[in-house]
Amino acid sequence: MASTGEKLRIDKYLWAIRLFKTRSLAGDAIDKGKVKMAGTPVKASRTVQIGDEYEVKTEARKWVIKVTALLYNRVQYSEAIKHYIDITPAEDLEAIQFQASSFHTGKRLSKIGRPTKKERRDLDSFMDEED
């Protein structure tokens, strides 16, 4: 842990609490305006204070977090979640669950894209029968 006098940047904090996989991804999201405090986009060099609330849009979902403690180094998930409170509104969480169930079935939609290997063999055998 760093001393209490040391300042903690928002990009490093978001990486340390595991909202982003790398610090550069956190910095890119901040540069694109996907991290806001009170509706205003923040800069990567912004100092994090206990009690701050941030809106963060990641690729997976939208977060609204409240800082409860400062975390200077990346730690395992079970430790990282102790340093913030997820105060994301319920309707945002429900939208994510609906989207996940409807869009990520894991199966290829029929008649879209290239045929599978089995479908290709069936087509080839069908075409050979006609000759």
C-alpha positions in Angstrom: 0.0 0.0 0.0 1.1 3.5 -0.7 1.2 6.2 1.9 -2.0 8.2 2.6 -0.4 11.4 1.2 0.0 9.8 -2.3 -2.5 10.7 -4.9 -4.4 8.0 -6.9 -5.4 8.6 -10.5 -8.8 7.5 -11.7 -7.3 5.4 -14.5 -5.2 3.4 -12.1 -8.1 3.0 -9.6 -10.5 1.6 -12.2 -7.8 -0.8 -13.3 -7.0 -1.8 -9.7 -10.6 -2.5 -8.8 -10.8 -4.7 -12.0 -13.4 -2.7 -14.0 -10.9 -2.8 -16.9 -8.4 -5.5 -17.9 -5.5 -3.1 -18.4 -4.7 0.4 -17.3 -4.4 1.5 -21.0 -8.0 0.3 -21.6 -9.1 2.4 -18.6 -7.3 5.4 -20.0 -8.8 4.9 -23.4 -12.3 4.7 -21.9 -11.7 7.9 -20.0 -10.4 9.7 -23.1 -13.5 8.7 -25.0 -15.7 10.2 -22.2 -17.0 6.9 -20.9 -16.2 7.7 -17.3 -18.2 10.5 -15.7 -18.5 12.2 -12.3 -21.8 14.0 -11.8 -22.5 13.8 -15.5 -19.3 15.4 -16.5 -16.5 13.4 -18.2 -13.3 13.2 -16.2 -9.6 13.2 -17.2 -7.3 10.2 -16.6 -5.2 12.3 -14.1 -8.2 13.1 -11.9 -7.5 12.3 -8.2 -9.8 9.8 -6.6 -11.3 10.6 -3.2 -13.3 8.4 -0.9 -17.0 9.1 -1.4 -16.7 10.0 -5.1 -19.3 8.5 -7.4 -18.5 7.6 -11.0 -20.5 6.4 -14.0 -18.4 4.0 -15.9 -19.3 2.4 -19.3 -17.3 -0.8 -20.1 -17.8 -3.1 -23.0 -19.8 -5.5 -20.8 -22.1 -3.1 -18.9 -22.7 0.3 -17.3 -21.5 0.7 -13.7 -22.3 3.4 -11.1 -19.8 3.0 -8.3 -19.1 4.8 -5.0 -15.5 4.8 -3.8 -15.2 3.4 -0.3 -11.4 2.9 -0.1 -8.4 3.7 -2.2 -6.6 0.8 -3.9 -3.2 1.5 -5.4 -2.3 -2.0 -6.8 -4.3 -4.6 -8.6 -5.5 -7.4 -6.4 -7.7 -10.4 -6.7 -11.4 -9.8 -7.4 -12.6 -10.8 -3.9 -10.3 -8.1 -2.4 -11.0 -5.5 -5.1 -14.8 -5.4 -4.5 -14.2 -4.3 -1.0 -13.0 -0.9 -2.3 -16.2 0.3 -4.0 -19.9 -0.1 -3.8 -21.9 -0.9 -6.9 -24.9 1.5 -6.9 -26.0 0.8 -10.5 -29.8 1.4 -10.8 -31.8 -1.8 -11.0 -33.3 -1.0 -14.5 -29.7 -0.9 -16.0 -28.9 -4.3 -14.5 -32.2 -5.8 -15.8 -31.4 -4.5 -19.3 -28.0 -6.2 -19.2 -29.6 -9.5 -18.2 -32.2 -9.3 -21.0 -29.5 -8.5 -23.5 -27.3 -11.3 -22.4 -30.1 -13.9 -22.7 -31.3 -12.7 -26.1 -28.1 -12.1 -27.9 -25.6 -14.6 -26.6 -27.1 -18.0 -27.3 -23.9 -19.5 -28.5 -25.5 -21.0 -31.6 -25.1 -19.9 -35.2 -28.3 -18.5 -36.7 -29.6 -20.8 -39.5 -29.1 -19.8 -43.1 -26.7 -16.9 -42.2 -23.0 -17.0 -43.1 -20.9 -19.9 -44.4 -22.2 -23.5 -44.1 -20.8 -25.8 -41.5 -18.5 -28.7 -42.5 -21.5 -31.1 -42.2 -23.7 -28.9 -44.3 -20.9 -28.5 -46.9 -20.6 -32.3 -47.1 -24.3 -32.7 -47.5 -24.3 -30.1 -50.3 -21.4 -31.8 -52.1 -23.1 -35.2 -51.9 -26.4 -33.6 -53.2 -24.6 -31.9 -56.1 -22.8 -35.2 -57.0 -26.1 -37.0 -57.2 -27.4 -34.7 -59.9 -24.5 -35.4 -62.3 
